[in-house]
Structure formats: structure tokens, C-alpha cells
Amino acid sequence: METTAVADLIRRGMPEAEVEVTGDGEHFDAVVVSEQFEGLTPLAKQRLVMDTVKAEIASGALHAISIRTLTPAQRAAG
């Protein structure tokens, strides 16, 4: 998969999120910024993002993804 395809999958599932994806075609790193993460546990945040790519993971099209989740306030704080 391409980094743009992974980012598009996440954006389709979380349209309000800001998404940046880097990777080498097999291993990807995603940074997802969303107000939807406010008040959620780290596990709940991860699940929200993983739900957007679970079909690709199940099919083997997406092999590995590391996800960093932030609220807009967390991103602004740095």
C-alpha cells in the first residue's frame, strides 16, 4: 500500500481528523489528530483508528501500522 492510501482510509473513517502517514510500503507510522479523542483512553483512541483500516489488515494488504493519537490541544502543547 501507498502512504496516501493508508491516510485516505483513516480520513474516510474519521473525516474530521488531521492525518499524516509515513512508511515504506509495508510498515507505516500514522499521526492522527482529532477532537474525537478528547476524554478517551489510549486504547479507545487506538481502536478508533484501527477500525478504519481493519479490513486491509485482515486481508493482508496492510501489514503493520504504528499509530500516534493526539487531541488538537495535545498537538498544540507540543
C-alpha angles and dihedrals in degrees: 000000000000122000089242091055092052091048091049092053091053092045092051090054094041106028095175094053127103107227132192120180128184129175150120101260095273106043119043137187117204128191111195122187117192140151085221088077093063110122095002126125117248090253093052090050091051091049092052091056096039090054088064093059103028095108091055092047091049092050093047093242089116113044107179136002131177114201130203114189125198138170115228089254092053091050092049091050089057 
